[in-house]
Amino acid sequence: MNTTINAVKFKASAELEKFINEKIAKLDRLIDNATKCEVTLKVDKPESDNNKVAEISMSLPGQTLFVSKQANSFEEAVSGCIDTMKGQIDKYKNR
């Protein structure tokens, strides 16, 4: 699966990109026909708490799965997205 990481208005650190790629690899093992995965990271209202937003869009044959989570850190937001995406993948596989 082809994975793209987009950081809006900032540069994601190498550690963050590595963390995201490891998490996406776990999703890739759950479903074998995913063609691409796009991760978008952005900061919503920089002066506030709980302002890191992660969005994951995964393209599958005939459908695109999408998840968005907001948290205090990008790692928390990505982990939340991964957990939700696992549920969506299970639903997709069982239909």
C-alpha positions as CSV (number, residue, x, y, z in Angstrom):
1,M,0.0,0.0,0.0
2,N,1.2,3.4,-0.9
3,T,1.3,5.8,2.1
4,T,1.5,9.6,2.0
5,I,1.9,11.8,5.0
6,N,0.8,15.5,4.6
7,A,1.7,18.0,7.3
8,V,-0.3,21.2,6.9
9,K,1.7,24.4,7.5
10,F,4.6,22.5,9.3
11,K,7.2,19.9,8.8
12,A,6.6,16.6,10.5
13,S,9.6,15.2,12.4
14,A,11.3,12.0,11.3
15,E,10.2,10.3,14.5
16,L,6.6,11.2,13.9
17,E,6.7,9.9,10.3
18,K,8.3,6.7,11.5
19,F,5.6,6.3,14.2
20,I,2.8,6.9,11.6
21,N,4.4,4.4,9.1
22,E,4.6,1.7,11.8
23,K,0.9,2.2,12.7
24,I,-0.2,2.2,9.1
25,A,1.8,-1.0,8.5
26,K,-0.3,-2.7,11.1
27,L,-3.5,-1.7,9.2
28,D,-1.9,-2.9,6.0
29,R,-1.6,-6.4,7.5
30,L,-5.4,-6.4,8.3
31,I,-6.5,-5.8,4.7
32,D,-4.6,-6.9,1.6
33,N,-6.5,-5.0,-1.1
34,A,-5.9,-1.4,0.1
35,T,-4.3,0.7,-2.7
36,K,-3.3,3.9,-0.9
37,C,-3.4,5.5,2.5
38,E,-3.2,9.3,3.1
39,V,-2.5,10.7,6.5
40,T,-3.0,14.5,7.0
41,L,-1.8,16.2,10.1
42,K,-2.8,19.8,11.1
43,V,-2.9,22.1,14.1
44,D,-6.4,23.5,14.9
45,K,-6.3,26.7,16.9
46,P,-2.6,26.7,18.0
47,E,-3.3,28.6,21.3
48,S,-5.7,25.9,22.6
49,D,-5.3,22.5,24.2
50,N,-6.4,19.4,22.3
51,N,-5.5,21.0,19.0
52,K,-3.7,18.3,17.0
53,V,-5.8,16.8,14.3
54,A,-5.0,13.6,12.4
55,E,-7.0,12.3,9.4
56,I,-6.5,9.0,7.7
57,S,-8.1,8.2,4.3
58,M,-7.7,4.6,3.0
59,S,-8.7,3.7,-0.6
60,L,-10.1,0.2,-1.1
61,P,-11.8,-1.3,-4.1
62,G,-15.2,0.4,-4.4
63,Q,-14.9,2.4,-1.1
64,T,-12.8,4.9,0.8
65,L,-12.5,4.7,4.5
66,F,-12.0,8.0,6.4
67,V,-11.3,8.7,10.1
68,S,-10.5,12.0,11.8
69,K,-9.4,12.4,15.5
70,Q,-8.3,15.4,17.6
71,A,-6.0,15.1,20.6
72,N,-3.2,16.7,22.6
73,S,-0.5,15.2,20.5
74,F,-0.3,13.8,16.9
75,E,0.7,10.4,18.3
76,E,-2.5,10.3,20.4
77,A,-4.6,11.4,17.4
78,V,-3.0,8.9,15.0
79,S,-3.5,6.1,17.5
80,G,-7.1,7.0,17.9
81,C,-7.6,7.0,14.1
82,I,-5.9,3.6,13.8
83,D,-8.2,2.1,16.5
84,T,-11.3,3.5,14.7
85,M,-10.0,2.4,11.3
86,K,-9.6,-1.2,12.5
87,G,-13.3,-1.2,13.2
88,Q,-14.1,0.2,9.8
89,I,-11.9,-2.4,8.1
90,D,-13.7,-5.2,10.0
91,K,-17.1,-3.9,8.8
92,Y,-15.7,-3.6,5.2
93,K,-14.4,-7.2,5.3
94,N,-17.7,-8.6,6.7
95,R,-20.1,-7.0,4.2
